[in-house]
Amino acid sequence: MAYGTPERLEDVEAYYTHIRRGSAPTAELLEELVGRYRAVGGPTALNRITRAQAEGLERALARSGTPVRVCTGFKHVAPFIAEAVERMATAGVARAVGIVLAPHYSLRSIAEYVACSEEHRPPGLDLDIVPTWHDNPGLVAFLADRLDEALGTAGGDPHVVFTAHSVPAAVLERGDPYPAELRTTCQLIAARAGLDRWTFAYQSAGRTADPWLGPDIGEVIADLADRGEKSIVVQAIGFVADHLEILYDLDIEAREAAEARGIGFVRTAMPNAHPDFIAVLAEIAQSRLAVAPAGGKRKAGRTR
């Protein structure tokens, strides 16, 4: 399961209306949103990347002796998560494992995917959704390797900035583990990569009257500049594919903010459909498939 993205500029309004739970963006906001897509060359490849990840996962599982079908469901574009669940039910699938392509649990992230899946799950389908995979050793190793590659191209002594999508601050009142999980991932990557200095920043906060978690990456860049840093390497640990929050929020906005203060800017490569990342997803899927359902014995029937 993944967020999804509009396929054409003409679809941007419907896409953001769906994100806003039926409230269409204003003409000014829509113009700005379309302008962001134009700035990165049009609608991003997120949907294609997600499908490539699913296809790669299916092949990896087959090679390892776990021949299962991998379906894709998007949160805000077709095929929607509900459609994927309904197709599985119609096909007679008895058990499914769900992986949200976001490693960290949040009430505004994985919890919403779970709720959507459960809303459309028929009684005969056992649906086991991975609640979090933020500390998976394979994921940590993969991200640390990508960080090492970026550090090798940055030169000098760059400061590392890890980022993740911000969420409304109100989730903290409900005990959301999101910030703690993000910090754990940062610490694990830093330890594996042997980092002496690193900072965490949120990015891509929504434009609402309510406060969102910070500090924002723009504030962090300004602070690093004031401290005399000359170069940064940014790693978006909360995302697993290139899309607007990466290609615009980081590659354009954050880069411009850094360069305006005389700071060199390098971003790590995203996982996308890299074979090593697909192997991480395969290990996660296999570990869940190996566990019997909550009701006891594994149910008979097809598995996806």
Protein Blocks (a to p, Z undefined) as FASTA:
>chain_A
ZZbpafbfklmmmmmmmmnnopacdfklmmmmmmmmmmnopacfklmmmmmmmmmmmmmm
mmnopacddddddfkbccdfklmmmmmmmnopabdcdddfbfbdcfklmmmmmmmmmmmm
cfklccdddfbfklgmklmmmmmmmmmmmmmmngpjaddddddddddfklmmnopaklmm
mmmmmmmmmmmnopabdcdddehiacdfbdcddddfklmmmmmmmnopabdcdddfkbcb
dcfklmmmmmmmmmmmmmmnopacdddddfklafklmmmmmmmmmmmmmpccfklpaded
ddZZ
